[in-house]
Amino acid sequence: MGSNEATLGVVLDTTSVPAEVTVDGERLSVIGYVWEPATELVGLDSAGAVWSYSPDRRSRVPMNSSVDDLRRFLDLFGAFFAATAGPPPVTYTAEQMAEKLAAFRRGEIKPAVGRPDNRSAHLKQLKKTLREIDRPAVKAGWWSLVLEQVDDGIL
């Protein structure tokens, strides 16, 4: 169960994590981690539900009802971020910026025409689809925090 994708830092990989952990008296089979194994693990309980587990706090937070639902959520977020990303940042030297400013002042460069912001429409559709897949995951736990950060424009 390996993945090179790291949408939201979630890496499904069992090679660099413990096989299992015990939290609140229940064993979780570890299937991956978020950002790094020492910070946050992703595990399955005996019913197949997916949990985020913080070794530091020795606590867990629900993620999804199943691994398939988790994968679908990650795929949908990856598509959302790809569809709503702006142009990549560009770095210019001071000399290059001076040249661009001079060209702009001469009328050789016109301001870019803004494209309509369709992020809110994409977000509305994303939330609808997520609720259809795994409503409890959207309402509480790990994903509710992610969605709050997307709403606030942090992600």
Number of C-alpha atoms within 10 A of each C-alpha: 9 11 11 9 13 14 18 13 12 21 22 22 17 17 11 11 17 13 13 15 18 13 15 8 7 10 14 24 21 23 24 27 25 20 15 14 17 12 13 19 28 27 26 24 18 10 8 14 17 27 26 23 25 19 15 9 9 11 13 21 15 19 27 27 20 17 18 12 18 19 15 16 23 18 13 17 18 15 14 16 16 10 12 14 9 10 6 6 5 5 8 9 8 9 9 11 12 12 12 15 14 13 13 13 11 10 10 10 12 10 7 6 6 6 7 6 10 10 15 11 9 16 18 10 13 18 16 13 15 19 14 11 18 18 15 17 21 22 13 14 17 17 19 15 13 15 18 12 12 13 12 9 9 9 11
